[in-house]
Amino acid sequence: MFRTLPAYYRSLPTNLSNKLVEMDENGASREDIAKAMGGASGLRIGMLEGNIVDGYITVGTGITPIKEIRTVKAVIDDLMQDFN
C-alpha cells in the first residue's frame, strides 16, 4: 500500500500529505495513518463534496485522457451524436 514515500502522498492535499509523511517517518501504524486520513469521510469530503483541501480523491489511469472540465450536458450531447 505505501509503496514509495513520500510519492504515495503526493495526490493528497499539502497539509494532509505533510502530516502523513511525518507520521510515517515517525513509525505510525497503518491504522493511525488511515485514521488521520479521515477514513471514508475524508474520501467523501473530497470526491462527493469536491473539497480537496480537507478531503482527498482517488484516481486511476482513466484520468489520463481528461484534457478539460466539461458539463454533464456537453458529455451526454457528445455521446448521443450517433443517435440523433
C-alpha positions in Angstrom: 0.0 0.0 0.0 2.7 2.5 0.9 5.0 1.7 -2.0 7.0 4.8 -2.3 7.2 7.6 0.3 6.5 10.5 0.1 5.4 9.8 -3.5 2.3 7.9 -2.3 1.1 11.0 -0.5 1.6 13.4 -3.5 -2.1 13.3 -4.6 -3.3 14.4 -1.1 -3.8 18.0 0.0 -0.5 19.5 1.1 -1.3 19.9 4.8 -2.6 16.3 5.0 0.2 15.0 2.9 2.8 16.6 5.1 1.1 15.3 8.2 1.0 11.7 6.8 4.6 11.8 5.7 5.7 13.0 9.2 3.6 10.3 10.8 5.0 7.6 8.6 8.6 8.7 9.2 7.9 8.6 12.9 6.7 5.0 12.6 3.0 5.4 12.9 0.9 2.3 12.2 -1.2 1.9 9.1 -4.3 2.2 11.3 -3.1 5.5 12.7 -2.4 6.8 9.2 -5.8 5.7 8.0 -7.5 7.4 10.9 -5.5 10.6 10.1 -6.7 10.5 6.5 -10.3 10.6 7.8 -11.2 7.1 6.6 -14.3 7.1 4.4 -15.3 10.6 5.5 -12.1 12.1 4.0 -12.8 10.4 0.8 -16.4 11.5 0.9 -15.4 15.1 1.6 -13.0 15.1 -1.4 -14.9 13.1 -4.0 -18.5 13.8 -3.3 -18.3 17.3 -1.8 -15.4 18.5 -4.0 -13.5 19.8 -1.1 -9.9 18.7 -1.8 -8.5 21.0 0.9 -10.0 18.9 3.8 -10.6 15.7 1.9 -9.0 13.7 -0.8 -9.8 12.0 -4.1 -8.7 8.8 -5.7 -7.9 8.4 -9.4 -6.6 5.7 -11.7 -5.1 5.5 -15.1 -8.5 6.5 -16.6 -7.8 10.1 -15.7 -5.0 10.4 -18.3 -7.3 11.2 -21.3 -9.1 14.1 -19.4 -8.0 17.3 -21.0 -10.7 19.7 -19.9 -13.5 20.1 -17.4 -16.9 19.8 -19.2 -20.5 20.0 -18.2 -22.5 16.8 -18.0 -24.8 18.1 -20.8 -21.8 18.5 -23.1 -20.6 15.0 -22.4 -24.1 13.5 -22.9 -24.5 15.5 -26.2 -21.2 14.1 -27.5 -22.2 10.5 -26.5 -25.6 10.9 -28.2 -24.3 12.3 -31.6 -24.7 9.0 -33.3 -28.2 8.6 -32.2 -29.6 11.9 -33.3 
